Amino acid sequence: MEKTTAKPGDYVEIHLTKLIYEGVLLESPETEKSFVLLKLDSGYNMGFNRKDILKIVLLKKAIEGEKEKVEIKKNNEKKNIAMIITGGTIASVLDPKTGGVHSLQKPEDLFQFYPELFEKVNIVKVEIPFMKMSEDMDFKDWQKIAKVAVDLLNDNNIQGIIITHGTDTLHYTSAALSFFIRNLNKPVVLTYSQRSIDRASSDADLNLQCSALAAISDIAEVMLVGHASSNDDFCNAMPGTKVRKLHTSRRDAFKVVNDKPFAKIYPNKIDRISEWKIRNKNKAKTDSKFEEKIALVKIYPGQNPDILDYYAKKGYKGIVLELTGLGHAPTKRARNSWTLKLKEIQKKGIVVCAASQCIFGRVDPLVYSNGREILATGVIYLEDMLAETALVKLGWVLGHEDWKKNKKIVVEKMLENIAGEINKRLEE
Amino acid sequence: MEKTTAKPGDYVEIHLTKLIYEGVLLESPETEKSFVLLKLDSGYNMGFNRKDILKIVLLKKAIEGEKEKVEIKKNNEKKNIAMIITGGTIASVLDPKTGGVHSLQKPEDLFQFYPELFEKVNIVKVEIPFMKMSEDMDFKDWQKIAKVAVDLLNDNNIQGIIITHGTDTLHYTSAALSFFIRNLNKPVVLTYSQRSIDRASSDADLNLQCSALAAISDIAEVMLVGHASSNDDFCNAMPGTKVRKLHTSRRDAFKVVNDKPFAKIYPNKIDRISEWKIRNKNKAKTDSKFEEKIALVKIYPGQNPDILDYYAKKGYKGIVLELTGLGHAPTKRARNSWTLKLKEIQKKGIVVCAASQCIFGRVDPLVYSNGREILATGVIYLEDMLAETALVKLGWVLGHEDWKKNKKIVVEKMLENIAGEINKRLEE
């Protein structure tokens, strides 16, 4: 093997006789110094026998967080924004000792990774309510973010907020903030990265640059800003209640469902696509009461409806069913009918709502007799609302004791378009 | 109102002063003869006061099943196929008396609706194992279809099979047949319609014409043939294990996920897109043993893992989890950790598999420590397999007593690409 200047943590090419592998060089375990370990972009670690390697080519030096300190200078010609950092890949770096990733804990480290951000805006406040991968979050975390966000939104010195967040449940959080923050006055921009920021192909830079532009725009909405395609050219600003993670690993993992993006956002311009609420003088406030006893149940062929007994027994207050097609479950004509059980649990006071597992399109219980049979049990059909958004909204609506007492008000609230979650003008 | 020749059941335009509505004319209730009832394409019934109507324009006469008998002539220049009719919209017609739809029960009626089909092929056998909307089906129905299909596949007089089916769970059935029919020798074509066949815009005609072409082609695969777009120009032939209903109402509701269609099918030609197995001399057979005690559970933020106790208590043998992102559930760092409970139920012998609720992309538990934590409990990560296909496959694998006894064989089978359900070459 030729000599190399590459060190653990660097992004390299390993040349074998016929193949070339790309990834981050890891430290070899003490006991196996004859092996070179590489972390591939897929996340897999691969070992190479040193004698099979022709050469190692250095592609990108590791970012060495500790060595140089970034000086955060304020420039009066730029607008002021705040950041809320909550964890996720966008705040994770590779640990070259283990091959795993760990979370950045200090804002200075984040600033150092994203210098372009500072060319556009002053980041005058950074809040870190917690550091978590998003799959570990729940409604209490959404409440914390909402509280921190509202304080920042009511600070006259701040034009808008960027919230960085893991991707797994980002669309649940964006829906939650859409309901939890009332009288919204400024942009609330959620963003992410799909590739760890020390990989050659990280998507964090573009997402953050576009998020900065969104945060100082006049779009007073809770929005998710992220890659519009696999190209690093522009992002979409997507409504917080109408967005879903639809790919495990692509940079453009998030897509608007049953609606349009607010805008295309380039690093230097915003192209409007649809309507948005504009920046205003309201005083933002939180309304983040939440009923924890809610469930999302996806229906599948032959499913036993007894699962509903479990939820009734455990004191659940609301269930969102992901029904098939236009909003169907197995009916009286099936071996395992859901009809009676649905009636039963609603008699006990459990609120049952319906979204479609098709994801795209609108539920409509009136087309087929099976739909009418399920509708007649009292199920609330949620138009074109995403199941994930529906779950969050149901928890929020049932969190309000005065609404919860009255089924009629619950139905009204679930079918009222409160934060863009229902799109009456949905085109096929 | 001007006089009209339109009768209940006809497809008409109702002209008001400013608006025009299109739909199927219904019979007015005896007590409200001053109202004209119209069934809109959306499925909603709308009432118009007779005096507000300027005129009613007849667009398409109702199909009157009873009046003329179709004579089914065999033509030796055409190839012979068989049809299996199972119900669904493609076999439903509007009842102008109630405004609802009902299923066609006689093959002659179906023939009458689809004359184009007979221009391409001879339909020499029609089997109707049952008539159901697909949301009322379960594995016993899949077994019935498989049995009927295999008998037809081993009939030397038949070139291929068309199976008509409701859309709601069509992708579960196509996955089931992909596993249940072994040594496949001829095309098995599943098709559908999204619009009832008496509406002006029914999609059944094109789907059936393309299905006929597919059924006499050399594609010896279980495939779903349906509209490739909203235009009535061509269909896709989609792999039975890699397809999903992704829209509640569009004609092109079904999309291939994590793979490519086999081919584009026009009414008069087939354009190859990817590889397929070709027609052969095998003797097809059924292998449709199935373990009923399986469940699909979609994970959401904060979800309580106690739901797994319910399944353990009820004697379930297998669970497919729809995890977030690359394959995550709330871990030890979350308020409601799934880690211990997953270990617990797997110790009891329940097989747990993982697919992603992102739908598109591949699960990979090795990228983040949360994934590695869940993987370490023993969960089987199913690559890029659809959750729906995974559920069907798990039921099928566990249906085999000799495989079920040995967890190692179950893991092997779940990760073996048996019917195209795993795509190793998935491009991002």
HADDOCK unambig.tbl for C-alpha pairs under 7 A between the chains (distance, minus, plus):
assign (segid A and resid 43 and name CA) (segid B and resid 366 and name CA) 6.13 0.50 0.50
assign (segid A and resid 43 and name CA) (segid B and resid 367 and name CA) 4.48 0.50 0.50
assign (segid A and resid 44 and name CA) (segid B and resid 366 and name CA) 6.37 0.50 0.50
assign (segid A and resid 44 and name CA) (segid B and resid 367 and name CA) 6.91 0.50 0.50
assign (segid A and resid 100 and name CA) (segid B and resid 368 and name CA) 6.57 0.50 0.50
assign (segid A and resid 100 and name CA) (segid B and resid 369 and name CA) 6.74 0.50 0.50
assign (segid A and resid 101 and name CA) (segid B and resid 368 and name CA) 6.51 0.50 0.50
assign (segid A and resid 135 and name CA) (segid B and resid 301 and name CA) 6.52 0.50 0.50
assign (segid A and resid 135 and name CA) (segid B and resid 324 and name CA) 7.00 0.50 0.50
assign (segid A and resid 135 and name CA) (segid B and resid 328 and name CA) 6.48 0.50 0.50
assign (segid A and resid 135 and name CA) (segid B and resid 329 and name CA) 5.97 0.50 0.50
assign (segid A and resid 135 and name CA) (segid B and resid 330 and name CA) 5.35 0.50 0.50
assign (segid A and resid 136 and name CA) (segid B and resid 330 and name CA) 4.59 0.50 0.50
assign (segid A and resid 136 and name CA) (segid B and resid 331 and name CA) 6.21 0.50 0.50
assign (segid A and resid 136 and name CA) (segid B and resid 333 and name CA) 6.39 0.50 0.50
assign (segid A and resid 136 and name CA) (segid B and resid 334 and name CA) 4.49 0.50 0.50
assign (segid A and resid 137 and name CA) (segid B and resid 301 and name CA) 6.22 0.50 0.50
assign (segid A and resid 137 and name CA) (segid B and resid 302 and name CA) 6.65 0.50 0.50
assign (segid A and resid 137 and name CA) (segid B and resid 334 and name CA) 6.46 0.50 0.50
assign (segid A and resid 138 and name CA) (segid B and resid 301 and name CA) 5.07 0.50 0.50
assign (segid A and resid 138 and name CA) (segid B and resid 302 and name CA) 4.53 0.50 0.50
assign (segid A and resid 168 and name CA) (segid B and resid 324 and name CA) 5.31 0.50 0.50
assign (segid A and resid 168 and name CA) (segid B and resid 325 and name CA) 4.76 0.50 0.50
assign (segid A and resid 245 and name CA) (segid B and resid 358 and name CA) 5.60 0.50 0.50
assign (segid A and resid 246 and name CA) (segid B and resid 358 and name CA) 4.32 0.50 0.50
assign (segid A and resid 246 and name CA) (segid B and resid 359 and name CA) 6.04 0.50 0.50
assign (segid A and resid 246 and name CA) (segid B and resid 360 and name CA) 5.83 0.50 0.50
assign (segid A and resid 247 and name CA) (segid B and resid 358 and name CA) 5.04 0.50 0.50
assign (segid A and resid 247 and name CA) (segid B and resid 359 and name CA) 6.49 0.50 0.50
assign (segid A and resid 247 and name CA) (segid B and resid 360 and name CA) 4.53 0.50 0.50
assign (segid A and resid 247 and name CA) (segid B and resid 361 and name CA) 5.20 0.50 0.50
assign (segid A and resid 248 and name CA) (segid B and resid 325 and name CA) 4.94 0.50 0.50
assign (segid A and resid 248 and name CA) (segid B and resid 326 and name CA) 5.22 0.50 0.50
assign (segid A and resid 248 and name CA) (segid B and resid 358 and name CA) 5.82 0.50 0.50
assign (segid A and resid 248 and name CA) (segid B and resid 360 and name CA) 6.43 0.50 0.50
assign (segid A and resid 248 and name CA) (segid B and resid 361 and name CA) 4.92 0.50 0.50
assign (segid A and resid 248 and name CA) (segid B and resid 362 and name CA) 6.15 0.50 0.50
assign (segid A and resid 248 and name CA) (segid B and resid 363 and name CA) 6.86 0.50 0.50
assign (segid A and resid 249 and name CA) (segid B and resid 361 and name CA) 6.47 0.50 0.50
assign (segid A and resid 250 and name CA) (segid B and resid 428 and name CA) 6.56 0.50 0.50
assign (segid A and resid 297 and name CA) (segid B and resid 298 and name CA) 6.93 0.50 0.50
assign (segid A and resid 298 and name CA) (segid B and resid 297 and name CA) 6.92 0.50 0.50
assign (segid A and resid 298 and name CA) (segid B and resid 298 and name CA) 6.51 0.50 0.50
assign (segid A and resid 301 and name CA) (segid B and resid 135 and name CA) 6.51 0.50 0.50
assign (segid A and resid 301 and name CA) (segid B and resid 137 and name CA) 6.22 0.50 0.50
assign (segid A and resid 301 and name CA) (segid B and resid 138 and name CA) 5.06 0.50 0.50
assign (segid A and resid 302 and name CA) (segid B and resid 137 and name CA) 6.63 0.50 0.50
assign (segid A and resid 302 and name CA) (segid B and resid 138 and name CA) 4.52 0.50 0.50
assign (segid A and resid 324 and name CA) (segid B and resid 168 and name CA) 5.32 0.50 0.50
assign (segid A and resid 325 and name CA) (segid B and resid 168 and name CA) 4.75 0.50 0.50
assign (segid A and resid 325 and name CA) (segid B and resid 248 and name CA) 4.96 0.50 0.50
assign (segid A and resid 326 and name CA) (segid B and resid 248 and name CA) 5.20 0.50 0.50
assign (segid A and resid 328 and name CA) (segid B and resid 135 and name CA) 6.51 0.50 0.50
assign (segid A and resid 329 and name CA) (segid B and resid 135 and name CA) 5.99 0.50 0.50
assign (segid A and resid 330 and name CA) (segid B and resid 135 and name CA) 5.36 0.50 0.50
assign (segid A and resid 330 and name CA) (segid B and resid 136 and name CA) 4.60 0.50 0.50
assign (segid A and resid 331 and name CA) (segid B and resid 136 and name CA) 6.23 0.50 0.50
assign (segid A and resid 333 and name CA) (segid B and resid 136 and name CA) 6.40 0.50 0.50
assign (segid A and resid 334 and name CA) (segid B and resid 136 and name CA) 4.51 0.50 0.50
assign (segid A and resid 334 and name CA) (segid B and resid 137 and name CA) 6.48 0.50 0.50
assign (segid A and resid 358 and name CA) (segid B and resid 245 and name CA) 5.60 0.50 0.50
assign (segid A and resid 358 and name CA) (segid B and resid 246 and name CA) 4.33 0.50 0.50
assign (segid A and resid 358 and name CA) (segid B and resid 247 and name CA) 5.05 0.50 0.50
assign (segid A and resid 358 and name CA) (segid B and resid 248 and name CA) 5.83 0.50 0.50
assign (segid A and resid 359 and name CA) (segid B and resid 246 and name CA) 6.04 0.50 0.50
assign (segid A and resid 359 and name CA) (segid B and resid 247 and name CA) 6.50 0.50 0.50
assign (segid A and resid 360 and name CA) (segid B and resid 246 and name CA) 5.83 0.50 0.50
assign (segid A and resid 360 and name CA) (segid B and resid 247 and name CA) 4.52 0.50 0.50
assign (segid A and resid 360 and name CA) (segid B and resid 248 and name CA) 6.43 0.50 0.50
assign (segid A and resid 361 and name CA) (segid B and resid 247 and name CA) 5.20 0.50 0.50
assign (segid A and resid 361 and name CA) (segid B and resid 248 and name CA) 4.92 0.50 0.50
assign (segid A and resid 361 and name CA) (segid B and resid 249 and name CA) 6.48 0.50 0.50
assign (segid A and resid 362 and name CA) (segid B and resid 248 and name CA) 6.15 0.50 0.50
assign (segid A and resid 363 and name CA) (segid B and resid 248 and name CA) 6.86 0.50 0.50
assign (segid A and resid 366 and name CA) (segid B and resid 43 and name CA) 6.20 0.50 0.50
assign (segid A and resid 366 and name CA) (segid B and resid 44 and name CA) 6.45 0.50 0.50
assign (segid A and resid 367 and name CA) (segid B and resid 43 and name CA) 4.51 0.50 0.50
assign (segid A and resid 367 and name CA) (segid B and resid 44 and name CA) 6.90 0.50 0.50
assign (segid A and resid 368 and name CA) (segid B and resid 100 and name CA) 6.59 0.50 0.50
assign (segid A and resid 368 and name CA) (segid B and resid 101 and name CA) 6.51 0.50 0.50
assign (segid A and resid 369 and name CA) (segid B and resid 100 and name CA) 6.79 0.50 0.50
assign (segid A and resid 428 and name CA) (segid B and resid 250 and name CA) 6.60 0.50 0.50
